Amino acid sequence: MSSRDVGARAADHVLLLGLDGLGPAFLEAPIVKETMPNLLSLLRGSTTGVLASTLPPYTAPGWTSITTGMHPDRHGVFGFTDRAGRPLTGDRVLTPRVWDFVGASGGRSIVVNVPNAHPPTEIDGVLVSGMPVPPGASFTSPQGLGDELIQSDYVVDVPVREGAREPARALELLQRMTEARGRAVARLAHEQSWDLFAVVFVLPDRLGHPWWKNLVPGDQMYESRKSRRLRRAATGPLRALDDAIGGLLAALPPSTAVVTCSDHGFGSLRAEVFFDLVLAREGILDAPRAGRALRSTMRLGRSRASTFLPSGARNWAKKRLSGGPSDGATRRAWTGPSYQSGVWLDDPSDERLRADVTELLRPLRDPE
């Protein structure tokens, strides 16, 4: 996080500049130093520090904590879904957001692309929802603003997959998304009156999930021909983000304090834990109608050798062994989605089962 003050007196305006997935290692990467002078200049002129993320350190709880000032156990957001798999929409956040406090004090806010701010609630100002937004749903308040944004090529998000499985063309879509977002926020900052302006750019996160090892030094893949090609293609989106930041800063009124922050960072994946296999081995989780051949295939799909399998086979194996009870399976406990990093109990009051699962978890150690 970084902040730039405006001198001894209090600021008249505050810009909350969010950069999803931005961590120290990303800022030190040569590609960032070569393409993002506006961001680096802003940080050099600011007071900066590294903060701990939420637990779990993911987008939904992270941005909800940033905008509420509360830990996940207070605002109620630990992921994008609840225990039953239902989307955790913004209207289910248990505590007020910072723009609610601004409005209660008579101020006006512009909120753009903050995750988990859908459906767009009516505030004193403008709210443009961030992901996730269902296709075709209204995503702005006032509602008419959405039509204007769409006409200027605005999109809420360009989703990406893990593990460098995205085609390079996705970089073009990310660049266009970032350019459109930059134009929108600069116009809103210049044309609207406001006391708080909160915007989140998601590009660092969308680059980090598929291509971290290709873009940031530290992995043997970084020097590969594919990585060099990807870095050349990634300069366009990164320059678009830097231009968007520069354009927004230029549109700020005098006496604006700038607070730059992120929800989490990235790092190289060193190990994966397939705890669903442990649960299956102990008879706590039993995949339905799975003979020896199917069980072997499922285990292969969750092993180190799975990297050589088609993505469909990996996804099939994962779904057969995790994700909750279905198809008549015997599942007293199961692993949740990867971003939730948890084991779910079919009967949370079963203390014996809780103790058994805990004892299975205790021996886990980092390979290093």
Buried (B, 14 or more C-beta within 10 A) or exposed (E): BBBBEBEEEEBEBBBBBBBBBBBEBBBEBEBBEEBBEBBBBBBEEBEBEEEEBBEBBBBBBBBBBBBBEBEBEEBBBBBBBEEEEEEBBBEEBEBBBBBBBBBEEEBBBBBBBBBBBBBBBEBBBBBBBBBBBEEEEBBBBEEEBBEEBEEEEBEBBBEBEEBBEBEEEBBBBBBBBBBBBBBBBBBBBEEEEBBBBBBBBBBBBBBBBBBBBBBBEEBEBBEEEEBEEBBEBBBBBBBBBBBBBBBBBEBBEEEBBBBBBBBBBBEEEEEEEBBBBBBBEBEBBBBEEBEEEBBEBBBBBBBEEBEEBEEEBBEBBBEBBBBBBEEEBEBBBBBBBEBBBBBBBBEEEBEEBBEBBEEBEEEEEEEE
